[in-house]
Amino acid sequence: MEGTIPRRRRTKKDASTAELLRAVAGERIAIGDGAPPRRMSQREALAHLLWDMALRGDLAACKLILETMEGKPLQRVAAALGPLEQPELTADEMARAEEALLEWRS
């Protein structure tokens, strides 16, 4: 195809986005104007920011906090299932099935 840019394959030494985010989340930073500033990981700072947003009325932040802490609520799924269909068996097939069941139970 003309005009497409070939995608570069990731090598083992390249980090995934998730790995990079985990590395950055663990870095410690100084927060606050007070003396001395409070030191915490970026992950902890993000949690404080998210909590502050929720307390200010951000519903998306509230939802994220509750889903993270309590889990997502179960969703009911309406299934359009018809009646359970059973195969038609002849009298001989039914007799063999009953015999097999009795043997299995003993």
MODELLER restraints for C-alpha pairs under 7 A, 6 or more apart:
rsr = mdl.restraints
at = mdl.atoms
rsr.add(forms.Gaussian(group=physical.xy_distance, feature=features.Distance(at['CA:25:A'], at['CA:41:A']), mean=6.45, stdev=0.5))
rsr.add(forms.Gaussian(group=physical.xy_distance, feature=features.Distance(at['CA:25:A'], at['CA:42:A']), mean=4.81, stdev=0.5))
rsr.add(forms.Gaussian(group=physical.xy_distance, feature=features.Distance(at['CA:25:A'], at['CA:43:A']), mean=4.65, stdev=0.5))
rsr.add(forms.Gaussian(group=physical.xy_distance, feature=features.Distance(at['CA:26:A'], at['CA:41:A']), mean=5.45, stdev=0.5))
rsr.add(forms.Gaussian(group=physical.xy_distance, feature=features.Distance(at['CA:26:A'], at['CA:42:A']), mean=6.19, stdev=0.5))
rsr.add(forms.Gaussian(group=physical.xy_distance, feature=features.Distance(at['CA:26:A'], at['CA:43:A']), mean=6.45, stdev=0.5))
rsr.add(forms.Gaussian(group=physical.xy_distance, feature=features.Distance(at['CA:27:A'], at['CA:41:A']), mean=5.41, stdev=0.5))
rsr.add(forms.Gaussian(group=physical.xy_distance, feature=features.Distance(at['CA:27:A'], at['CA:42:A']), mean=5.93, stdev=0.5))
rsr.add(forms.Gaussian(group=physical.xy_distance, feature=features.Distance(at['CA:28:A'], at['CA:39:A']), mean=6.54, stdev=0.5))
rsr.add(forms.Gaussian(group=physical.xy_distance, feature=features.Distance(at['CA:28:A'], at['CA:40:A']), mean=5.27, stdev=0.5))
rsr.add(forms.Gaussian(group=physical.xy_distance, feature=features.Distance(at['CA:28:A'], at['CA:41:A']), mean=4.13, stdev=0.5))
rsr.add(forms.Gaussian(group=physical.xy_distance, feature=features.Distance(at['CA:28:A'], at['CA:42:A']), mean=6.03, stdev=0.5))
rsr.add(forms.Gaussian(group=physical.xy_distance, feature=features.Distance(at['CA:29:A'], at['CA:39:A']), mean=5.55, stdev=0.5))
rsr.add(forms.Gaussian(group=physical.xy_distance, feature=features.Distance(at['CA:29:A'], at['CA:40:A']), mean=5.68, stdev=0.5))
rsr.add(forms.Gaussian(group=physical.xy_distance, feature=features.Distance(at['CA:29:A'], at['CA:41:A']), mean=6.02, stdev=0.5))
rsr.add(forms.Gaussian(group=physical.xy_distance, feature=features.Distance(at['CA:29:A'], at['CA:42:A']), mean=6.45, stdev=0.5))
rsr.add(forms.Gaussian(group=physical.xy_distance, feature=features.Distance(at['CA:30:A'], at['CA:37:A']), mean=5.66, stdev=0.5))
rsr.add(forms.Gaussian(group=physical.xy_distance, feature=features.Distance(at['CA:30:A'], at['CA:38:A']), mean=5.49, stdev=0.5))
rsr.add(forms.Gaussian(group=physical.xy_distance, feature=features.Distance(at['CA:30:A'], at['CA:39:A']), mean=4.40, stdev=0.5))
rsr.add(forms.Gaussian(group=physical.xy_distance, feature=features.Distance(at['CA:30:A'], at['CA:40:A']), mean=6.55, stdev=0.5))
rsr.add(forms.Gaussian(group=physical.xy_distance, feature=features.Distance(at['CA:31:A'], at['CA:37:A']), mean=5.52, stdev=0.5))
rsr.add(forms.Gaussian(group=physical.xy_distance, feature=features.Distance(at['CA:31:A'], at['CA:38:A']), mean=5.11, stdev=0.5))
rsr.add(forms.Gaussian(group=physical.xy_distance, feature=features.Distance(at['CA:31:A'], at['CA:39:A']), mean=6.06, stdev=0.5))
rsr.add(forms.Gaussian(group=physical.xy_distance, feature=features.Distance(at['CA:32:A'], at['CA:38:A']), mean=6.23, stdev=0.5))
rsr.add(forms.Gaussian(group=physical.xy_distance, feature=features.Distance(at['CA:50:A'], at['CA:61:A']), mean=6.01, stdev=0.5))
rsr.add(forms.Gaussian(group=physical.xy_distance, feature=features.Distance(at['CA:53:A'], at['CA:61:A']), mean=6.23, stdev=0.5))
rsr.add(forms.Gaussian(group=physical.xy_distance, feature=features.Distance(at['CA:54:A'], at['CA:61:A']), mean=4.95, stdev=0.5))
rsr.add(forms.Gaussian(group=physical.xy_distance, feature=features.Distance(at['CA:54:A'], at['CA:62:A']), mean=4.83, stdev=0.5))
